[in-house]
């Protein structure tokens, strides 16, 4: 393959690449709202990480306002966490061998 053929092949690949990028952009418009929701969720989590006092304030308010409900949900969360620990341990022990 000489230099001219290589240059032509490169040019064809660049044109095809541009076409594929344009097609991908057109096809991706339908899922853009889902990505926007996900981005907003990530931004919210990052904001909460920078402002932990908000989480503490909400938790204290709930404990003062509804102590029985907080206790009930705490018990449920603990039970769920323990169940998850057992299930993940079982799955880890019974995982098929890796190749």
Phi and psi restraints in degrees (range 20) as a CNS / XPLOR table:
assign (resid 1 and name C) (resid 2 and name N)
       (resid 2 and name CA) (resid 2 and name C) 1.0 -89.2 20.0 2
assign (resid 2 and name N) (resid 2 and name CA)
       (resid 2 and name C) (resid 3 and name N) 1.0 177.9 20.0 2
assign (resid 2 and name C) (resid 3 and name N)
       (resid 3 and name CA) (resid 3 and name C) 1.0 -61.7 20.0 2
assign (resid 3 and name N) (resid 3 and name CA)
       (resid 3 and name C) (resid 4 and name N) 1.0 -36.9 20.0 2
assign (resid 3 and name C) (resid 4 and name N)
       (resid 4 and name CA) (resid 4 and name C) 1.0 -65.6 20.0 2
assign (resid 4 and name N) (resid 4 and name CA)
       (resid 4 and name C) (resid 5 and name N) 1.0 -44.6 20.0 2
assign (resid 4 and name C) (resid 5 and name N)
       (resid 5 and name CA) (resid 5 and name C) 1.0 -63.6 20.0 2
assign (resid 5 and name N) (resid 5 and name CA)
       (resid 5 and name C) (resid 6 and name N) 1.0 -39.7 20.0 2
assign (resid 5 and name C) (resid 6 and name N)
       (resid 6 and name CA) (resid 6 and name C) 1.0 -64.2 20.0 2
assign (resid 6 and name N) (resid 6 and name CA)
       (resid 6 and name C) (resid 7 and name N) 1.0 -42.6 20.0 2
assign (resid 6 and name C) (resid 7 and name N)
       (resid 7 and name CA) (resid 7 and name C) 1.0 -64.0 20.0 2
assign (resid 7 and name N) (resid 7 and name CA)
       (resid 7 and name C) (resid 8 and name N) 1.0 -41.6 20.0 2
assign (resid 7 and name C) (resid 8 and name N)
       (resid 8 and name CA) (resid 8 and name C) 1.0 -64.6 20.0 2
assign (resid 8 and name N) (resid 8 and name CA)
       (resid 8 and name C) (resid 9 and name N) 1.0 -43.0 20.0 2
assign (resid 8 and name C) (resid 9 and name N)
       (resid 9 and name CA) (resid 9 and name C) 1.0 -62.8 20.0 2
assign (resid 9 and name N) (resid 9 and name CA)
       (resid 9 and name C) (resid 10 and name N) 1.0 -41.6 20.0 2
assign (resid 9 and name C) (resid 10 and name N)
       (resid 10 and name CA) (resid 10 and name C) 1.0 -62.2 20.0 2
assign (resid 10 and name N) (resid 10 and name CA)
       (resid 10 and name C) (resid 11 and name N) 1.0 -42.9 20.0 2
assign (resid 10 and name C) (resid 11 and name N)
       (resid 11 and name CA) (resid 11 and name C) 1.0 -63.1 20.0 2
assign (resid 11 and name N) (resid 11 and name CA)
       (resid 11 and name C) (resid 12 and name N) 1.0 -43.4 20.0 2
assign (resid 11 and name C) (resid 12 and name N)
       (resid 12 and name CA) (resid 12 and name C) 1.0 -61.6 20.0 2
assign (resid 12 and name N) (resid 12 and name CA)
       (resid 12 and name C) (resid 13 and name N) 1.0 -42.1 20.0 2
assign (resid 12 and name C) (resid 13 and name N)
       (resid 13 and name CA) (resid 13 and name C) 1.0 -65.0 20.0 2
assign (resid 13 and name N) (resid 13 and name CA)
       (resid 13 and name C) (resid 14 and name N) 1.0 -38.7 20.0 2
assign (resid 13 and name C) (resid 14 and name N)
       (resid 14 and name CA) (resid 14 and name C) 1.0 -64.9 20.0 2
assign (resid 14 and name N) (resid 14 and name CA)
       (resid 14 and name C) (resid 15 and name N) 1.0 -41.7 20.0 2
assign (resid 14 and name C) (resid 15 and name N)
       (resid 15 and name CA) (resid 15 and name C) 1.0 -64.1 20.0 2
assign (resid 15 and name N) (resid 15 and name CA)
       (resid 15 and name C) (resid 16 and name N) 1.0 -45.6 20.0 2
assign (resid 15 and name C) (resid 16 and name N)
       (resid 16 and name CA) (resid 16 and name C) 1.0 -62.4 20.0 2
assign (resid 16 and name N) (resid 16 and name CA)
       (resid 16 and name C) (resid 17 and name N) 1.0 -40.3 20.0 2
assign (resid 16 and name C) (resid 17 and name N)
       (resid 17 and name CA) (resid 17 and name C) 1.0 -62.0 20.0 2
assign (resid 17 and name N) (resid 17 and name CA)
       (resid 17 and name C) (resid 18 and name N) 1.0 -42.6 20.0 2
assign (resid 17 and name C) (resid 18 and name N)
       (resid 18 and name CA) (resid 18 and name C) 1.0 -64.1 20.0 2
assign (resid 18 and name N) (resid 18 and name CA)
       (resid 18 and name C) (resid 19 and name N) 1.0 -41.5 20.0 2
assign (resid 18 and name C) (resid 19 and name N)
       (resid 19 and name CA) (resid 19 and name C) 1.0 -61.2 20.0 2
assign (resid 19 and name N) (resid 19 and name CA)
       (resid 19 and name C) (resid 20 and name N) 1.0 -44.0 20.0 2
assign (resid 19 and name C) (resid 20 and name N)
       (resid 20 and name CA) (resid 20 and name C) 1.0 -65.4 20.0 2
assign (resid 20 and name N) (resid 20 and name CA)
       (resid 20 and name C) (resid 21 and name N) 1.0 -39.2 20.0 2
assign (resid 20 and name C) (resid 21 and name N)
       (resid 21 and name CA) (resid 21 and name C) 1.0 -62.7 20.0 2
assign (resid 21 and name N) (resid 21 and name CA)
       (resid 21 and name C) (resid 22 and name N) 1.0 -43.3 20.0 2
assign (resid 21 and name C) (resid 22 and name N)
       (resid 22 and name CA) (resid 22 and name C) 1.0 -63.8 20.0 2
assign (resid 22 and name N) (resid 22 and name CA)
       (resid 22 and name C) (resid 23 and name N) 1.0 -42.8 20.0 2
assign (resid 22 and name C) (resid 23 and name N)
       (resid 23 and name CA) (resid 23 and name C) 1.0 -63.9 20.0 2
assign (resid 23 and name N) (resid 23 and name CA)
       (resid 23 and name C) (resid 24 and name N) 1.0 -42.9 20.0 2
assign (resid 23 and name C) (resid 24 and name N)
       (resid 24 and name CA) (resid 24 and name C) 1.0 -61.6 20.0 2
assign (resid 24 and name N) (resid 24 and name CA)
       (resid 24 and name C) (resid 25 and name N) 1.0 -40.8 20.0 2
assign (resid 24 and name C) (resid 25 and name N)
       (resid 25 and name CA) (resid 25 and name C) 1.0 -63.3 20.0 2
assign (resid 25 and name N) (resid 25 and name CA)
       (resid 25 and name C) (resid 26 and name N) 1.0 -41.8 20.0 2
assign (resid 25 and name C) (resid 26 and name N)
       (resid 26 and name CA) (resid 26 and name C) 1.0 -66.5 20.0 2
assign (resid 26 and name N) (resid 26 and name CA)
       (resid 26 and name C) (resid 27 and name N) 1.0 -43.0 20.0 2
assign (resid 26 and name C) (resid 27 and name N)
       (resid 27 and name CA) (resid 27 and name C) 1.0 -71.0 20.0 2
assign (resid 27 and name N) (resid 27 and name CA)
       (resid 27 and name C) (resid 28 and name N) 1.0 -26.3 20.0 2
assign (resid 27 and name C) (resid 28 and name N)
       (resid 28 and name CA) (resid 28 and name C) 1.0 -81.9 20.0 2
assign (resid 28 and name N) (resid 28 and name CA)
       (resid 28 and name C) (resid 29 and name N) 1.0 -7.8 20.0 2
assign (resid 28 and name C) (resid 29 and name N)
       (resid 29 and name CA) (resid 29 and name C) 1.0 -61.0 20.0 2
assign (resid 29 and name N) (resid 29 and name CA)
       (resid 29 and name C) (resid 30 and name N) 1.0 -33.0 20.0 2
assign (resid 29 and name C) (resid 30 and name N)
       (resid 30 and name CA) (resid 30 and name C) 1.0 -67.5 20.0 2
assign (resid 30 and name N) (resid 30 and name CA)
       (resid 30 and name C) (resid 31 and name N) 1.0 -27.0 20.0 2
assign (resid 30 and name C) (resid 31 and name N)
       (resid 31 and name CA) (resid 31 and name C) 1.0 -99.6 20.0 2
assign (resid 31 and name N) (resid 31 and name CA)
       (resid 31 and name C) (resid 32 and name N) 1.0 2.0 20.0 2
assign (resid 31 and name C) (resid 32 and name N)
       (resid 32 and name CA) (resid 32 and name C) 1.0 -58.6 20.0 2
assign (resid 32 and name N) (resid 32 and name CA)
       (resid 32 and name C) (resid 33 and name N) 1.0 -42.9 20.0 2
assign (resid 32 and name C) (resid 33 and name N)
       (resid 33 and name CA) (resid 33 and name C) 1.0 -59.7 20.0 2
assign (resid 33 and name N) (resid 33 and name CA)
       (resid 33 and name C) (resid 34 and name N) 1.0 -36.4 20.0 2
assign (resid 33 and name C) (resid 34 and name N)
       (resid 34 and name CA) (resid 34 and name C) 1.0 -64.9 20.0 2
assign (resid 34 and name N) (resid 34 and name CA)
       (resid 34 and name C) (resid 35 and name N) 1.0 -40.5 20.0 2
assign (resid 34 and name C) (resid 35 and name N)
       (resid 35 and name CA) (resid 35 and name C) 1.0 -67.7 20.0 2
assign (resid 35 and name N) (resid 35 and name CA)
       (resid 35 and name C) (resid 36 and name N) 1.0 -33.8 20.0 2
assign (resid 35 and name C) (resid 36 and name N)
       (resid 36 and name CA) (resid 36 and name C) 1.0 -66.0 20.0 2
assign (resid 36 and name N) (resid 36 and name CA)
       (resid 36 and name C) (resid 37 and name N) 1.0 -39.9 20.0 2
assign (resid 36 and name C) (resid 37 and name N)
       (resid 37 and name CA) (resid 37 and name C) 1.0 -64.2 20.0 2
assign (resid 37 and name N) (resid 37 and name CA)
       (resid 37 and name C) (resid 38 and name N) 1.0 -44.7 20.0 2
assign (resid 37 and name C) (resid 38 and name N)
       (resid 38 and name CA) (resid 38 and name C) 1.0 -62.4 20.0 2
assign (resid 38 and name N) (resid 38 and name CA)
       (resid 38 and name C) (resid 39 and name N) 1.0 -42.1 20.0 2
assign (resid 38 and name C) (resid 39 and name N)
       (resid 39 and name CA) (resid 39 and name C) 1.0 -62.4 20.0 2
assign (resid 39 and name N) (resid 39 and name CA)
       (resid 39 and name C) (resid 40 and name N) 1.0 -40.5 20.0 2
assign (resid 39 and name C) (resid 40 and name N)
       (resid 40 and name CA) (resid 40 and name C) 1.0 -64.3 20.0 2
assign (resid 40 and name N) (resid 40 and name CA)
       (resid 40 and name C) (resid 41 and name N) 1.0 -39.8 20.0 2
assign (resid 40 and name C) (resid 41 and name N)
       (resid 41 and name CA) (resid 41 and name C) 1.0 -62.9 20.0 2
assign (resid 41 and name N) (resid 41 and name CA)
       (resid 41 and name C) (resid 42 and name N) 1.0 -44.1 20.0 2
assign (resid 41 and name C) (resid 42 and name N)
       (resid 42 and name CA) (resid 42 and name C) 1.0 -63.2 20.0 2
assign (resid 42 and name N) (resid 42 and name CA)
       (resid 42 and name C) (resid 43 and name N) 1.0 -41.7 20.0 2
assign (resid 42 and name C) (resid 43 and name N)
       (resid 43 and name CA) (resid 43 and name C) 1.0 -63.2 20.0 2
assign (resid 43 and name N) (resid 43 and name CA)
       (resid 43 and name C) (resid 44 and name N) 1.0 -38.9 20.0 2
assign (resid 43 and name C) (resid 44 and name N)
       (resid 44 and name CA) (resid 44 and name C) 1.0 -64.3 20.0 2
assign (resid 44 and name N) (resid 44 and name CA)
       (resid 44 and name C) (resid 45 and name N) 1.0 -42.7 20.0 2
assign (resid 44 and name C) (resid 45 and name N)
       (resid 45 and name CA) (resid 45 and name C) 1.0 -64.0 20.0 2
assign (resid 45 and name N) (resid 45 and name CA)
       (resid 45 and name C) (resid 46 and name N) 1.0 -42.6 20.0 2
assign (resid 45 and name C) (resid 46 and name N)
       (resid 46 and name CA) (resid 46 and name C) 1.0 -63.8 20.0 2
assign (resid 46 and name N) (resid 46 and name CA)
       (resid 46 and name C) (resid 47 and name N) 1.0 -37.9 20.0 2
assign (resid 46 and name C) (resid 47 and name N)
       (resid 47 and name CA) (resid 47 and name C) 1.0 -63.8 20.0 2
assign (resid 47 and name N) (resid 47 and name CA)
       (resid 47 and name C) (resid 48 and name N) 1.0 -43.8 20.0 2
assign (resid 47 and name C) (resid 48 and name N)
       (resid 48 and name CA) (resid 48 and name C) 1.0 -63.7 20.0 2
assign (resid 48 and name N) (resid 48 and name CA)
       (resid 48 and name C) (resid 49 and name N) 1.0 -34.8 20.0 2
assign (resid 48 and name C) (resid 49 and name N)
       (resid 49 and name CA) (resid 49 and name C) 1.0 -65.1 20.0 2
assign (resid 49 and name N) (resid 49 and name CA)
       (resid 49 and name C) (resid 50 and name N) 1.0 -33.7 20.0 2
assign (resid 49 and name C) (resid 50 and name N)
       (resid 50 and name CA) (resid 50 and name C) 1.0 -80.6 20.0 2
assign (resid 50 and name N) (resid 50 and name CA)
       (resid 50 and name C) (resid 51 and name N) 1.0 -17.0 20.0 2
assign (resid 50 and name C) (resid 51 and name N)
       (resid 51 and name CA) (resid 51 and name C) 1.0 -129.3 20.0 2
assign (resid 51 and name N) (resid 51 and name CA)
       (resid 51 and name C) (resid 52 and name N) 1.0 65.6 20.0 2
assign (resid 51 and name C) (resid 52 and name N)
       (resid 52 and name CA) (resid 52 and name C) 1.0 -64.9 20.0 2
assign (resid 52 and name N) (resid 52 and name CA)
       (resid 52 and name C) (resid 53 and name N) 1.0 -19.3 20.0 2
assign (resid 52 and name C) (resid 53 and name N)
       (resid 53 and name CA) (resid 53 and name C) 1.0 -62.3 20.0 2
assign (resid 53 and name N) (resid 53 and name CA)
       (resid 53 and name C) (resid 54 and name N) 1.0 -27.5 20.0 2
assign (resid 53 and name C) (resid 54 and name N)
       (resid 54 and name CA) (resid 54 and name C) 1.0 -65.6 20.0 2
assign (resid 54 and name N) (resid 54 and name CA)
       (resid 54 and name C) (resid 55 and name N) 1.0 -44.9 20.0 2
assign (resid 54 and name C) (resid 55 and name N)
       (resid 55 and name CA) (resid 55 and name C) 1.0 -63.2 20.0 2
assign (resid 55 and name N) (resid 55 and name CA)
       (resid 55 and name C) (resid 56 and name N) 1.0 -44.1 20.0 2
assign (resid 55 and name C) (resid 56 and name N)
       (resid 56 and name CA) (resid 56 and name C) 1.0 -63.7 20.0 2
assign (resid 56 and name N) (resid 56 and name CA)
       (resid 56 and name C) (resid 57 and name N) 1.0 -42.5 20.0 2
assign (resid 56 and name C) (resid 57 and name N)
       (resid 57 and name CA) (resid 57 and name C) 1.0 -61.5 20.0 2
assign (resid 57 and name N) (resid 57 and name CA)
       (resid 57 and name C) (resid 58 and name N) 1.0 -43.6 20.0 2
assign (resid 57 and name C) (resid 58 and name N)
       (resid 58 and name CA) (resid 58 and name C) 1.0 -64.4 20.0 2
assign (resid 58 and name N) (resid 58 and name CA)
       (resid 58 and name C) (resid 59 and name N) 1.0 -42.8 20.0 2
assign (resid 58 and name C) (resid 59 and name N)
       (resid 59 and name CA) (resid 59 and name C) 1.0 -62.7 20.0 2
assign (resid 59 and name N) (resid 59 and name CA)
       (resid 59 and name C) (resid 60 and name N) 1.0 -45.4 20.0 2
assign (resid 59 and name C) (resid 60 and name N)
       (resid 60 and name CA) (resid 60 and name C) 1.0 -63.7 20.0 2
assign (resid 60 and name N) (resid 60 and name CA)
       (resid 60 and name C) (resid 61 and name N) 1.0 -42.7 20.0 2
assign (resid 60 and name C) (resid 61 and name N)
       (resid 61 and name CA) (resid 61 and name C) 1.0 -59.9 20.0 2
assign (resid 61 and name N) (resid 61 and name CA)
       (resid 61 and name C) (resid 62 and name N) 1.0 -43.9 20.0 2
assign (resid 61 and name C) (resid 62 and name N)
       (resid 62 and name CA) (resid 62 and name C) 1.0 -65.2 20.0 2
assign (resid 62 and name N) (resid 62 and name CA)
       (resid 62 and name C) (resid 63 and name N) 1.0 -40.9 20.0 2
assign (resid 62 and name C) (resid 63 and name N)
       (resid 63 and name CA) (resid 63 and name C) 1.0 -63.4 20.0 2
assign (resid 63 and name N) (resid 63 and name CA)
       (resid 63 and name C) (resid 64 and name N) 1.0 -39.9 20.0 2
assign (resid 63 and name C) (resid 64 and name N)
       (resid 64 and name CA) (resid 64 and name C) 1.0 -73.0 20.0 2
assign (resid 64 and name N) (resid 64 and name CA)
       (resid 64 and name C) (resid 65 and name N) 1.0 -43.0 20.0 2
assign (resid 64 and name C) (resid 65 and name N)
       (resid 65 and name CA) (resid 65 and name C) 1.0 -78.6 20.0 2
assign (resid 65 and name N) (resid 65 and name CA)
       (resid 65 and name C) (resid 66 and name N) 1.0 -40.4 20.0 2
assign (resid 65 and name C) (resid 66 and name N)
       (resid 66 and name CA) (resid 66 and name C) 1.0 -136.9 20.0 2
assign (resid 66 and name N) (resid 66 and name CA)
       (resid 66 and name C) (resid 67 and name N) 1.0 69.7 20.0 2
assign (resid 66 and name C) (resid 67 and name N)
       (resid 67 and name CA) (resid 67 and name C) 1.0 -63.8 20.0 2
assign (resid 67 and name N) (resid 67 and name CA)
       (resid 67 and name C) (resid 68 and name N) 1.0 -37.2 20.0 2
assign (resid 67 and name C) (resid 68 and name N)
       (resid 68 and name CA) (resid 68 and name C) 1.0 -66.5 20.0 2
assign (resid 68 and name N) (resid 68 and name CA)
       (resid 68 and name C) (resid 69 and name N) 1.0 -40.6 20.0 2
assign (resid 68 and name C) (resid 69 and name N)
       (resid 69 and name CA) (resid 69 and name C) 1.0 -65.9 20.0 2
assign (resid 69 and name N) (resid 69 and name CA)
       (resid 69 and name C) (resid 70 and name N) 1.0 -40.0 20.0 2
assign (resid 69 and name C) (resid 70 and name N)
       (resid 70 and name CA) (resid 70 and name C) 1.0 -64.0 20.0 2
assign (resid 70 and name N) (resid 70 and name CA)
       (resid 70 and name C) (resid 71 and name N) 1.0 -42.6 20.0 2
assign (resid 70 and name C) (resid 71 and name N)
       (resid 71 and name CA) (resid 71 and name C) 1.0 -62.5 20.0 2
assign (resid 71 and name N) (resid 71 and name CA)
       (resid 71 and name C) (resid 72 and name N) 1.0 -44.3 20.0 2
assign (resid 71 and name C) (resid 72 and name N)
       (resid 72 and name CA) (resid 72 and name C) 1.0 -61.6 20.0 2
assign (resid 72 and name N) (resid 72 and name CA)
       (resid 72 and name C) (resid 73 and name N) 1.0 -45.8 20.0 2
assign (resid 72 and name C) (resid 73 and name N)
       (resid 73 and name CA) (resid 73 and name C) 1.0 -70.1 20.0 2
assign (resid 73 and name N) (resid 73 and name CA)
       (resid 73 and name C) (resid 74 and name N) 1.0 -31.6 20.0 2
assign (resid 73 and name C) (resid 74 and name N)
       (resid 74 and name CA) (resid 74 and name C) 1.0 -64.8 20.0 2
assign (resid 74 and name N) (resid 74 and name CA)
       (resid 74 and name C) (resid 75 and name N) 1.0 -41.3 20.0 2
assign (resid 74 and name C) (resid 75 and name N)
       (resid 75 and name CA) (resid 75 and name C) 1.0 -63.9 20.0 2
assign (resid 75 and name N) (resid 75 and name CA)
       (resid 75 and name C) (resid 76 and name N) 1.0 -42.2 20.0 2
assign (resid 75 and name C) (resid 76 and name N)
       (resid 76 and name CA) (resid 76 and name C) 1.0 -63.3 20.0 2
assign (resid 76 and name N) (resid 76 and name CA)
       (resid 76 and name C) (resid 77 and name N) 1.0 -42.9 20.0 2
assign (resid 76 and name C) (resid 77 and name N)
       (resid 77 and name CA) (resid 77 and name C) 1.0 -63.8 20.0 2
assign (resid 77 and name N) (resid 77 and name CA)
       (resid 77 and name C) (resid 78 and name N) 1.0 -41.4 20.0 2
assign (resid 77 and name C) (resid 78 and name N)
       (resid 78 and name CA) (resid 78 and name C) 1.0 -64.5 20.0 2
assign (resid 78 and name N) (resid 78 and name CA)
       (resid 78 and name C) (resid 79 and name N) 1.0 -43.8 20.0 2
assign (resid 78 and name C) (resid 79 and name N)
       (resid 79 and name CA) (resid 79 and name C) 1.0 -61.9 20.0 2
assign (resid 79 and name N) (resid 79 and name CA)
       (resid 79 and name C) (resid 80 and name N) 1.0 -43.2 20.0 2
assign (resid 79 and name C) (resid 80 and name N)
       (resid 80 and name CA) (resid 80 and name C) 1.0 -62.7 20.0 2
assign (resid 80 and name N) (resid 80 and name CA)
       (resid 80 and name C) (resid 81 and name N) 1.0 -40.9 20.0 2
assign (resid 80 and name C) (resid 81 and name N)
       (resid 81 and name CA) (resid 81 and name C) 1.0 -64.7 20.0 2
assign (resid 81 and name N) (resid 81 and name CA)
       (resid 81 and name C) (resid 82 and name N) 1.0 -44.5 20.0 2
assign (resid 81 and name C) (resid 82 and name N)
       (resid 82 and name CA) (resid 82 and name C) 1.0 -64.1 20.0 2
assign (resid 82 and name N) (resid 82 and name CA)
       (resid 82 and name C) (resid 83 and name N) 1.0 -40.7 20.0 2
assign (resid 82 and name C) (resid 83 and name N)
       (resid 83 and name CA) (resid 83 and name C) 1.0 -61.8 20.0 2
assign (resid 83 and name N) (resid 83 and name CA)
       (resid 83 and name C) (resid 84 and name N) 1.0 -44.1 20.0 2
assign (resid 83 and name C) (resid 84 and name N)
       (resid 84 and name CA) (resid 84 and name C) 1.0 -61.1 20.0 2
assign (resid 84 and name N) (resid 84 and name CA)
       (resid 84 and name C) (resid 85 and name N) 1.0 -41.4 20.0 2
assign (resid 84 and name C) (resid 85 and name N)
       (resid 85 and name CA) (resid 85 and name C) 1.0 -60.1 20.0 2
assign (resid 85 and name N) (resid 85 and name CA)
       (resid 85 and name C) (resid 86 and name N) 1.0 -43.3 20.0 2
assign (resid 85 and name C) (resid 86 and name N)
       (resid 86 and name CA) (resid 86 and name C) 1.0 -67.2 20.0 2
assign (resid 86 and name N) (resid 86 and name CA)
       (resid 86 and name C) (resid 87 and name N) 1.0 -44.8 20.0 2
assign (resid 86 and name C) (resid 87 and name N)
       (resid 87 and name CA) (resid 87 and name C) 1.0 -64.4 20.0 2
assign (resid 87 and name N) (resid 87 and name CA)
       (resid 87 and name C) (resid 88 and name N) 1.0 -45.4 20.0 2
assign (resid 87 and name C) (resid 88 and name N)
       (resid 88 and name CA) (resid 88 and name C) 1.0 -66.2 20.0 2
assign (resid 88 and name N) (resid 88 and name CA)
       (resid 88 and name C) (resid 89 and name N) 1.0 -35.1 20.0 2
assign (resid 88 and name C) (resid 89 and name N)
       (resid 89 and name CA) (resid 89 and name C) 1.0 -64.7 20.0 2
assign (resid 89 and name N) (resid 89 and name CA)
       (resid 89 and name C) (resid 90 and name N) 1.0 -42.4 20.0 2
assign (resid 89 and name C) (resid 90 and name N)
       (resid 90 and name CA) (resid 90 and name C) 1.0 -62.6 20.0 2
assign (resid 90 and name N) (resid 90 and name CA)
       (resid 90 and name C) (resid 91 and name N) 1.0 -45.6 20.0 2
assign (resid 90 and name C) (resid 91 and name N)
       (resid 91 and name CA) (resid 91 and name C) 1.0 -64.5 20.0 2
assign (resid 91 and name N) (resid 91 and name CA)
       (resid 91 and name C) (resid 92 and name N) 1.0 -37.5 20.0 2
assign (resid 91 and name C) (resid 92 and name N)
       (resid 92 and name CA) (resid 92 and name C) 1.0 -64.3 20.0 2
assign (resid 92 and name N) (resid 92 and name CA)
       (resid 92 and name C) (resid 93 and name N) 1.0 -41.1 20.0 2
assign (resid 92 and name C) (resid 93 and name N)
       (resid 93 and name CA) (resid 93 and name C) 1.0 -71.0 20.0 2
assign (resid 93 and name N) (resid 93 and name CA)
       (resid 93 and name C) (resid 94 and name N) 1.0 -30.8 20.0 2
assign (resid 93 and name C) (resid 94 and name N)
       (resid 94 and name CA) (resid 94 and name C) 1.0 -105.6 20.0 2
assign (resid 94 and name N) (resid 94 and name CA)
       (resid 94 and name C) (resid 95 and name N) 1.0 20.1 20.0 2
assign (resid 94 and name C) (resid 95 and name N)
       (resid 95 and name CA) (resid 95 and name C) 1.0 -71.7 20.0 2
assign (resid 95 and name N) (resid 95 and name CA)
       (resid 95 and name C) (resid 96 and name N) 1.0 138.6 20.0 2
assign (resid 95 and name C) (resid 96 and name N)
       (resid 96 and name CA) (resid 96 and name C) 1.0 -64.0 20.0 2
assign (resid 96 and name N) (resid 96 and name CA)
       (resid 96 and name C) (resid 97 and name N) 1.0 149.6 20.0 2
assign (resid 96 and name C) (resid 97 and name N)
       (resid 97 and name CA) (resid 97 and name C) 1.0 -62.8 20.0 2
assign (resid 97 and name N) (resid 97 and name CA)
       (resid 97 and name C) (resid 98 and name N) 1.0 144.8 20.0 2
assign (resid 97 and name C) (resid 98 and name N)
       (resid 98 and name CA) (resid 98 and name C) 1.0 -80.3 20.0 2
assign (resid 98 and name N) (resid 98 and name CA)
       (resid 98 and name C) (resid 99 and name N) 1.0 151.3 20.0 2
